[in-house]
């Protein structure tokens, strides 16, 4: 769907993925809307990937599998922090929490099997 907006005797076309009313009256405001939508899609994609990596670590059944998935998740977490998707302290907290989860979960399992 293309929405035509008249602003100061100029006509701007703004492509909208979902039908929403755009109340922008200036060229710069229209650009900001385009940029924020693009950035929102980018951030959503990275956050989804981040959540999937964390879930995979928590679903691991063996210690070796969990450690391997933790390394992969840590890379994704670090990349997300570097790109500004999450704050670097949040990234550190998530990595630490995953490591603690693995240590606690598998240490308890090995204690009950011995």
DRENTORKOL-3810 file (N, C-alpha, C; in nm, 4 decimals):
REM DRENTORKOL-3810
@n.u->0.0841; n.v->-0.1170; n.w->0.0000; ca.u->0.0000; ca.v->0.0000; ca.w->0.0000; c.u->0.0889; c.v->0.1238; c.w->0.0000
@n.u->0.0547; n.v->0.2209; n.w->-0.0815; ca.u->0.1298; ca.v->0.3462; ca.w->-0.0860; c.u->0.0364; c.v->0.4582; c.w->-0.0426
@n.u->0.0844; n.v->0.5372; n.w->0.0505; ca.u->0.0077; ca.v->0.6492; ca.w->0.1015; c.u->0.0693; c.v->0.7767; c.w->0.0459
@n.u->-0.0104; n.v->0.8572; n.w->-0.0190; ca.u->0.0382; ca.v->0.9833; ca.w->-0.0755; c.u->0.0105; c.v->1.0940; c.w->0.0257
@n.u->0.1140; n.v->1.1702; n.w->0.0570; ca.u->0.1017; ca.v->1.2785; ca.w->0.1549; c.u->0.1447; c.v->1.4091; c.w->0.0883
@n.u->0.0597; n.v->1.5086; n.w->0.0960; ca.u->0.0936; ca.v->1.6398; ca.w->0.0407; c.u->0.1509; c.v->1.7255; c.w->0.1523
@n.u->0.2689; n.v->1.7780; n.w->0.1295; ca.u->0.3315; ca.v->1.8634; ca.w->0.2305; c.u->0.4017; c.v->1.9788; c.w->0.1606
@n.u->0.3580; n.v->2.1001; n.w->0.1915; ca.u->0.4162; ca.v->2.2221; ca.w->0.1349; c.u->0.4263; c.v->2.2159; c.w->-0.0169
@n.u->0.3184; n.v->2.1844; n.w->-0.0794; ca.u->0.3069; ca.v->2.1811; ca.w->-0.2249; c.u->0.3918; c.v->2.0708; c.w->-0.2891
@n.u->0.4467; n.v->1.9827; n.w->-0.2100; ca.u->0.5201; ca.v->1.8692; ca.w->-0.2638; c.u->0.4445; c.v->1.7435; c.w->-0.2260
@n.u->0.4588; n.v->1.6423; n.w->-0.3053; ca.u->0.3914; ca.v->1.5163; ca.w->-0.2755; c.u->0.4971; c.v->1.4114; c.w->-0.2489
@n.u->0.4840; n.v->1.3477; n.w->-0.1322; ca.u->0.5768; ca.v->1.2415; ca.w->-0.0944; c.u->0.4997; c.v->1.1109; c.w->-0.0869
@n.u->0.5594; n.v->1.0057; n.w->-0.1350; ca.u->0.4974; ca.v->0.8751; ca.w->-0.1244; c.u->0.5694; c.v->0.7981; c.w->-0.0128
@n.u->0.4928; n.v->0.7434; n.w->0.0764; ca.u->0.5485; ca.v->0.6673; ca.w->0.1872; c.u->0.4905; c.v->0.5273; c.w->0.1827
@n.u->0.5773; n.v->0.4283; n.w->0.1639; ca.u->0.5316; ca.v->0.2900; ca.w->0.1590; c.u->0.5093; c.v->0.2415; c.w->0.3023
@n.u->0.3926; n.v->0.1884; n.w->0.3265; ca.u->0.3557; ca.v->0.1427; ca.w->0.4594; c.u->0.3244; c.v->-0.0062; c.w->0.4525
@n.u->0.3884; n.v->-0.0837; n.w->0.5411; ca.u->0.3654; ca.v->-0.2274; ca.w->0.5404; c.u->0.2313; c.v->-0.2609; c.w->0.6044
@n.u->0.1939; n.v->-0.1881; n.w->0.7089; ca.u->0.0636; ca.v->-0.2071; ca.w->0.7709; c.u->-0.0148; c.v->-0.0780; c.w->0.7545
@n.u->-0.1438; n.v->-0.0884; n.w->0.7342; ca.u->-0.2207; ca.v->0.0347; ca.w->0.7137; c.u->-0.2277; c.v->0.1180; c.w->0.8412
@n.u->-0.1493; n.v->0.2239; n.w->0.8453; ca.u->-0.1473; ca.v->0.3154; ca.w->0.9588; c.u->-0.1574; c.v->0.4575; c.w->0.9051
@n.u->-0.2176; n.v->0.5429; n.w->0.9827; ca.u->-0.2286; ca.v->0.6821; ca.w->0.9440; c.u->-0.0996; c.v->0.7536; c.w->0.9826
@n.u->-0.0356; n.v->0.8181; n.w->0.8853; ca.u->0.0872; ca.v->0.8915; ca.w->0.9102; c.u->0.0522; c.v->1.0397; c.w->0.9136
@n.u->0.0852; n.v->1.1043; n.w->1.0246; ca.u->0.0491; ca.v->1.2440; ca.w->1.0418; c.u->0.1674; c.v->1.3381; c.w->1.0176
@n.u->0.2701; n.v->1.2902; n.w->0.9504; ca.u->0.3880; ca.v->1.3728; ca.w->0.9259; c.u->0.3570; c.v->1.4791; c.w->0.8206
@n.u->0.4095; n.v->1.5984; n.w->0.8430; ca.u->0.3866; ca.v->1.7081; ca.w->0.7492; c.u->0.5160; c.v->1.7608; c.w->0.6891
@n.u->0.6285; n.v->1.7038; n.w->0.7276; ca.u->0.7567; ca.v->1.7494; ca.w->0.6762; c.u->0.8347; c.v->1.6320; c.w->0.6204
@n.u->0.9190; n.v->1.6644; n.w->0.5263; ca.u->0.9998; ca.v->1.5617; ca.w->0.4621; c.u->1.0884; c.v->1.4895; c.w->0.5634
@n.u->1.1449; n.v->1.5626; n.w->0.6577; ca.u->1.2332; ca.v->1.5029; ca.w->0.7580; c.u->1.1561; c.v->1.4090; c.w->0.8503
@n.u->1.0310; n.v->1.4439; n.w->0.8808; ca.u->0.9486; ca.v->1.3580; ca.w->0.9670; c.u->0.9154; c.v->1.2272; c.w->0.8956
@n.u->0.8900; n.v->1.2358; n.w->0.7665; ca.u->0.8627; ca.v->1.1151; ca.w->0.6884; c.u->0.9851; c.v->1.0248; c.w->0.6847
@n.u->1.1020; n.v->1.0877; n.w->0.6716; ca.u->1.2257; ca.v->1.0106; ca.w->0.6704; c.u->1.2463; c.v->0.9424; c.w->0.8055
@n.u->1.2192; n.v->1.0136; n.w->0.9143; ca.u->1.2333; ca.v->0.9566; ca.w->1.0475; c.u->1.1402; c.v->0.8364; c.w->1.0653
@n.u->1.0205; n.v->0.8450; n.w->1.0117; ca.u->0.9255; ca.v->0.7335; ca.w->1.0204; c.u->0.9810; c.v->0.6130; c.w->0.9458
@n.u->1.0337; n.v->0.6362; n.w->0.8265; ca.u->1.0929; ca.v->0.5263; ca.w->0.7487; c.u->1.2097; c.v->0.4644; c.w->0.8242
@n.u->1.2966; n.v->0.5484; n.w->0.8794; ca.u->1.4145; ca.v->0.4998; ca.w->0.9500; c.u->1.3757; c.v->0.4200; c.w->1.0752
@n.u->1.2797; n.v->0.4719; n.w->1.1493; ca.u->1.2430; ca.v->0.4033; ca.w->1.2735; c.u->1.1767; c.v->0.2690; c.w->1.2447
@n.u->1.0987; n.v->0.2606; n.w->1.1374; ca.u->1.0382; ca.v->0.1317; ca.w->1.1011; c.u->1.1444; c.v->0.0313; c.w->1.0589
@n.u->1.2411; n.v->0.0778; n.w->0.9821; ca.u->1.3493; ca.v->-0.0091; ca.w->0.9374; c.u->1.4317; c.v->-0.0574; c.w->1.0568
@n.u->1.4644; n.v->0.0349; n.w->1.1472; ca.u->1.5422; ca.v->0.0018; ca.w->1.2657; c.u->1.4651; c.v->-0.0943; c.w->1.3560
@n.u->1.3335; n.v->-0.0739; n.w->1.3657; ca.u->1.2499; ca.v->-0.1608; ca.w->1.4476; c.u->1.2532; c.v->-0.3035; c.w->1.3946
@n.u->1.2452; n.v->-0.3212; n.w->1.2630; ca.u->1.2528; ca.v->-0.4544; ca.w->1.2027; c.u->1.3879; c.v->-0.5185; c.w->1.2308
@n.u->1.4933; n.v->-0.4410; n.w->1.2177; ca.u->1.6294; ca.v->-0.4887; ca.w->1.2411; c.u->1.6460; c.v->-0.5347; c.w->1.3857
@n.u->1.5994; n.v->-0.4510; n.w->1.4795; ca.u->1.6109; ca.v->-0.4837; ca.w->1.6212; c.u->1.5278; c.v->-0.6068; c.w->1.6566
@n.u->1.4082; n.v->-0.6171; n.w->1.6007; ca.u->1.3230; ca.v->-0.7336; ca.w->1.6258; c.u->1.3901; c.v->-0.8623; c.w->1.5820
@n.u->1.4512; n.v->-0.8583; n.w->1.4654; ca.u->1.5182; ca.v->-0.9760; ca.w->1.4119; c.u->1.6308; c.v->-1.0210; c.w->1.5051
@n.u->1.7127; n.v->-0.9262; n.w->1.5504; ca.u->1.8229; ca.v->-0.9599; ca.w->1.6397; c.u->1.7736; c.v->-1.0085; c.w->1.7743
@n.u->1.6691; n.v->-0.9449; n.w->1.8283; ca.u->1.6155; ca.v->-0.9876; ca.w->1.9576; c.u->1.5567; c.v->-1.1283; c.w->1.9479
@n.u->1.4920; n.v->-1.1596; n.w->1.8376; ca.u->1.4369; ca.v->-1.2934; ca.w->1.8175; c.u->1.5496; c.v->-1.3959; c.w->1.8160
@n.u->1.6557; n.v->-1.3646; n.w->1.7429; ca.u->1.7704; ca.v->-1.4546; ca.w->1.7346; c.u->1.8332; c.v->-1.4722; c.w->1.8729
@n.u->1.8420; n.v->-1.3676; n.w->1.9493; ca.u->1.8969; ca.v->-1.3701; ca.w->2.0845; c.u->1.8129; c.v->-1.4613; c.w->2.1747
@n.u->1.6824; n.v->-1.4437; n.w->2.1704; ca.u->1.5933; ca.v->-1.5257; ca.w->2.2530; c.u->1.6035; c.v->-1.6734; c.w->2.2158
@n.u->1.6119; n.v->-1.7020; n.w->2.0861; ca.u->1.6214; ca.v->-1.8411; ca.w->2.0411; c.u->1.7499; c.v->-1.9060; c.w->2.0910
@n.u->1.8592; n.v->-1.8314; n.w->2.0888; ca.u->1.9880; ca.v->-1.8850; ca.w->2.1349; c.u->1.9834; c.v->-1.9145; c.w->2.2848
@n.u->1.9223; n.v->-1.8264; n.w->2.3620; ca.u->1.9116; ca.v->-1.8468; ca.w->2.5061; c.u->1.8229; c.v->-1.9659; c.w->2.5372
@n.u->1.7115; n.v->-1.9786; n.w->2.4653; ca.u->1.6221; ca.v->-2.0927; ca.w->2.4852; c.u->1.6917; c.v->-2.2240; c.w->2.4519
@n.u->1.7725; n.v->-2.2228; n.w->2.3479; ca.u->1.8445; ca.v->-2.3445; ca.w->2.3079; c.u->1.9393; c.v->-2.3896; c.w->2.4188
@n.u->2.0064; n.v->-2.2944; n.w->2.4825; ca.u->2.0976; ca.v->-2.3293; ca.w->2.5924; c.u->2.0184; c.v->-2.3916; c.w->2.7069
@n.u->1.9057; n.v->-2.3333; n.w->2.7390; ca.u->1.8255; ca.v->-2.3835; ca.w->2.8513; c.u->1.7623; c.v->-2.5196; c.w->2.8206
@n.u->1.7427; n.v->-2.5530; n.w->2.6924; ca.u->1.6848; ca.v->-2.6827; ca.w->2.6552; c.u->1.7882; c.v->-2.7931; c.w->2.6428
@n.u->1.9153; n.v->-2.7594; n.w->2.6528; ca.u->2.0219; ca.v->-2.8581; ca.w->2.6348; c.u->2.0078; c.v->-2.9697; c.w->2.7380
@n.u->2.0384; n.v->-3.0922; n.w->2.6941; ca.u->2.0218; ca.v->-3.2074; ca.w->2.7831; c.u->2.1543; c.v->-3.2583; c.w->2.8395
@n.u->2.2642; n.v->-3.2308; n.w->2.7698; ca.u->2.3946; ca.v->-3.2753; ca.w->2.8198; c.u->2.4832; c.v->-3.1542; c.w->2.8452
@n.u->2.5833; n.v->-3.1739; n.w->2.9285; ca.u->2.6751; ca.v->-3.0649; ca.w->2.9614; c.u->2.7522; c.v->-3.0189; c.w->2.8381
@n.u->2.7985; n.v->-3.1134; n.w->2.7567; ca.u->2.8751; ca.v->-3.0783; ca.w->2.6361; c.u->2.7897; c.v->-2.9965; c.w->2.5394
@n.u->2.6662; n.v->-3.0395; n.w->2.5210; ca.u->2.5745; ca.v->-2.9673; ca.w->2.4317; c.u->2.5484; c.v->-2.8264; c.w->2.4857
@n.u->2.5277; n.v->-2.8164; n.w->2.6165; ca.u->2.5005; ca.v->-2.6867; ca.w->2.6785; c.u->2.6185; c.v->-2.5915; c.w->2.6638
@n.u->2.7405; n.v->-2.6431; n.w->2.6842; ca.u->2.8593; ca.v->-2.5579; ca.w->2.6705; c.u->2.8779; c.v->-2.5104; c.w->2.5272
@n.u->2.8515; n.v->-2.5989; n.w->2.4325; ca.u->2.8623; ca.v->-2.5613; ca.w->2.2913; c.u->2.7603; c.v->-2.4529; c.w->2.2565
@n.u->2.6371; n.v->-2.4731; n.w->2.3019; ca.u->2.5317; ca.v->-2.3746; ca.w->2.2750; c.u->2.5570; c.v->-2.2442; c.w->2.3497
@n.u->2.6207; n.v->-2.2530; n.w->2.4661; ca.u->2.6541; ca.v->-2.1319; ca.w->2.5422; c.u->2.7541; c.v->-2.0462; c.w->2.4650
@n.u->2.8526; n.v->-2.1100; n.w->2.4030; ca.u->2.9502; ca.v->-2.0342; ca.w->2.3227; c.u->2.8794; c.v->-1.9623; c.w->2.2070
@n.u->2.7893; n.v->-2.0338; n.w->2.1408; ca.u->2.7140; ca.v->-1.9725; ca.w->2.0300; c.u->2.6277; c.v->-1.8578; c.w->2.0808
@n.u->2.5590; n.v->-1.8797; n.w->2.1915; ca.u->2.4718; ca.v->-1.7759; ca.w->2.2488; c.u->2.5538; c.v->-1.6546; c.w->2.2914
@n.u->2.6721; n.v->-1.6783; n.w->2.3485; ca.u->2.7571; ca.v->-1.5671; ca.w->2.3917; c.u->2.7984; c.v->-1.4810; c.w->2.2731
@n.u->2.8273; n.v->-1.5452; n.w->2.1598; ca.u->2.8621; ca.v->-1.4687; ca.w->2.0390; c.u->2.7455; c.v->-1.3814; c.w->1.9952
@n.u->2.6268; n.v->-1.4387; n.w->1.9963; ca.u->2.5083; ca.v->-1.3634; ca.w->1.9543; c.u->2.4795; c.v->-1.2501; c.w->2.0523
@n.u->2.4960; n.v->-1.2773; n.w->2.1812; ca.u->2.4735; ca.v->-1.1739; ca.w->2.2825; c.u->2.5731; c.v->-1.0601; c.w->2.2651
@n.u->2.7003; n.v->-1.0951; n.w->2.2438; ca.u->2.8029; ca.v->-0.9918; ca.w->2.2240; c.u->2.7766; c.v->-0.9106; c.w->2.0974
@n.u->2.7355; n.v->-0.9784; n.w->1.9913; ca.u->2.7060; ca.v->-0.9086; ca.w->1.8664; c.u->2.5880; c.v->-0.8132; c.w->1.8848
@n.u->2.4869; n.v->-0.8580; n.w->1.9590; ca.u->2.3702; ca.v->-0.7727; ca.w->1.9855; c.u->2.4105; c.v->-0.6489; c.w->2.0647
@n.u->2.4998; n.v->-0.6670; n.w->2.1604; ca.u->2.5457; ca.v->-0.5526; ca.w->2.2403; c.u->2.6286; c.v->-0.4575; c.w->2.1541
@n.u->2.7125; n.v->-0.5124; n.w->2.0687; ca.u->2.7962; ca.v->-0.4286; ca.w->1.9827; c.u->2.7126; c.v->-0.3469; c.w->1.8851
@n.u->2.6007; n.v->-0.4022; n.w->1.8431; ca.u->2.5148; ca.v->-0.3319; ca.w->1.7471; c.u->2.4111; c.v->-0.2429; c.w->1.8140
@n.u->2.4122; n.v->-0.2400; n.w->1.9471; ca.u->2.3218; ca.v->-0.1499; ca.w->2.0176; c.u->2.1819; c.v->-0.2047; c.w->2.0372
@n.u->2.1623; n.v->-0.3327; n.w->2.0174; ca.u->2.0302; ca.v->-0.3924; ca.w->2.0372; c.u->2.0010; c.v->-0.4013; c.w->2.1867
@n.u->2.1023; n.v->-0.4446; n.w->2.2635; ca.u->2.0916; ca.v->-0.4467; ca.w->2.4092; c.u->2.2138; c.v->-0.3748; c.w->2.4665
@n.u->2.2037; n.v->-0.3297; n.w->2.5890; ca.u->2.3145; ca.v->-0.2608; ca.w->2.6553; c.u->2.4236; c.v->-0.3611; c.w->2.6897
@n.u->2.5477; n.v->-0.3152; n.w->2.6952; ca.u->2.6589; ca.v->-0.4083; ca.w->2.7207; c.u->2.6505; c.v->-0.4711; c.w->2.8593
@n.u->2.5966; n.v->-0.3983; n.w->2.9573; ca.u->2.5802; ca.v->-0.4565; ca.w->3.0908; c.u->2.4724; c.v->-0.5650; c.w->3.0892
@n.u->2.3676; n.v->-0.5430; n.w->3.0133; ca.u->2.2626; ca.v->-0.6437; ca.w->2.9975; c.u->2.3211; c.v->-0.7689; c.w->2.9333
@n.u->2.4078; n.v->-0.7495; n.w->2.8357; ca.u->2.4726; ca.v->-0.8623; ca.w->2.7690; c.u->2.5568; c.v->-0.9409; c.w->2.8691
@n.u->2.6324; n.v->-0.8709; n.w->2.9502; ca.u->2.7158; ca.v->-0.9374; ca.w->3.0509; c.u->2.6294; c.v->-1.0135; c.w->3.1509
@n.u->2.5193; n.v->-0.9528; n.w->3.1924; ca.u->2.4289; ca.v->-1.0183; ca.w->3.2868; c.u->2.3669; c.v->-1.1446; c.w->3.2274
@n.u->2.3287; n.v->-1.1386; n.w->3.1015; ca.u->2.2671; ca.v->-1.2563; ca.w->3.0369; c.u->2.3671; c.v->-1.3700; c.w->3.0221
@n.u->2.4895; n.v->-1.3376; n.w->2.9826; ca.u->2.5926; ca.v->-1.4418; ca.w->2.9696; c.u->2.6218; c.v->-1.5044; c.w->3.1053
@n.u->2.6316; n.v->-1.4208; n.w->3.2063; ca.u->2.6589; ca.v->-1.4693; ca.w->3.3410; c.u->2.5445; c.v->-1.5583; c.w->3.3904
@n.u->2.4228; n.v->-1.5167; n.w->3.3666; ca.u->2.3061; ca.v->-1.5936; ca.w->3.4106; c.u->2.3014; c.v->-1.7297; c.w->3.3413
@n.u->2.3340; n.v->-1.7326; n.w->3.2125; ca.u->2.3356; ca.v->-1.8605; ca.w->3.1402; c.u->2.4444; c.v->-1.9529; c.w->3.1942
@n.u->2.5613; n.v->-1.8982; n.w->3.2216; ca.u->2.6709; ca.v->-1.9785; ca.w->3.2753; c.u->2.6339; c.v->-2.0331; c.w->3.4133
@n.u->2.5737; n.v->-1.9486; n.w->3.4960; ca.u->2.5299; ca.v->-1.9933; ca.w->3.6287; c.u->2.4241; c.v->-2.1017; c.w->3.6173
@n.u->2.3329; n.v->-2.0848; n.w->3.5217; ca.u->2.2273; ca.v->-2.1846; ca.w->3.5000; c.u->2.2882; c.v->-2.3201; c.w->3.4646
@n.u->2.3828; n.v->-2.3190; n.w->3.3717; ca.u->2.4469; ca.v->-2.4443; ca.w->3.3294; c.u->2.5212; c.v->-2.5082; c.w->3.4462
@n.u->2.5999; n.v->-2.4289; n.w->3.5169; ca.u->2.6762; ca.v->-2.4827; ca.w->3.6298; c.u->2.5846; c.v->-2.5423; c.w->3.7365
@n.u->2.4804; n.v->-2.4707; n.w->3.7705; ca.u->2.3888; ca.v->-2.5160; ca.w->3.8737; c.u->2.3099; c.v->-2.6388; c.w->3.8276
@n.u->2.2561; n.v->-2.6320; n.w->3.7080; ca.u->2.1702; ca.v->-2.7374; ca.w->3.6541; c.u->2.2457; c.v->-2.8694; c.w->3.6396
@n.u->2.3629; n.v->-2.8645; n.w->3.5796; ca.u->2.4361; ca.v->-2.9880; ca.w->3.5538; c.u->2.5140; c.v->-3.0355; c.w->3.6759
@n.u->2.5514; n.v->-2.9471; n.w->3.7668; ca.u->2.6171; ca.v->-2.9888; ca.w->3.8904; c.u->2.5172; c.v->-3.0638; c.w->3.9775
@n.u->2.3960; n.v->-3.0165; n.w->3.9815; ca.u->2.2915; ca.v->-3.0818; ca.w->4.0600; c.u->2.2582; c.v->-3.2177; c.w->4.0001
@n.u->2.2551; n.v->-3.2245; n.w->3.8661; ca.u->2.2262; ca.v->-3.3514; ca.w->3.7986; c.u->2.3342; c.v->-3.4555; c.w->3.8284
@n.u->2.4611; n.v->-3.4125; n.w->3.8196; ca.u->2.5714; ca.v->-3.5065; ca.w->3.8415; c.u->2.5778; c.v->-3.5496; c.w->3.9878
@n.u->2.5363; n.v->-3.4647; n.w->4.0800; ca.u->2.5360; ca.v->-3.4993; ca.w->4.2224; c.u->2.4291; c.v->-3.6042; c.w->4.2517
@n.u->2.3158; n.v->-3.5963; n.w->4.1824; ca.u->2.2081; ca.v->-3.6932; ca.w->4.2066; c.u->2.2369; c.v->-3.8281; c.w->4.1393
@n.u->2.3163; n.v->-3.8289; n.w->4.0320; ca.u->2.3465; ca.v->-3.9556; ca.w->3.9631; c.u->2.4613; c.v->-4.0316; c.w->4.0280
@n.u->2.5410; n.v->-3.9654; n.w->4.1094; ca.u->2.6554; ca.v->-4.0342; ca.w->4.1730; c.u->2.6170; c.v->-4.1070; c.w->4.2974
END
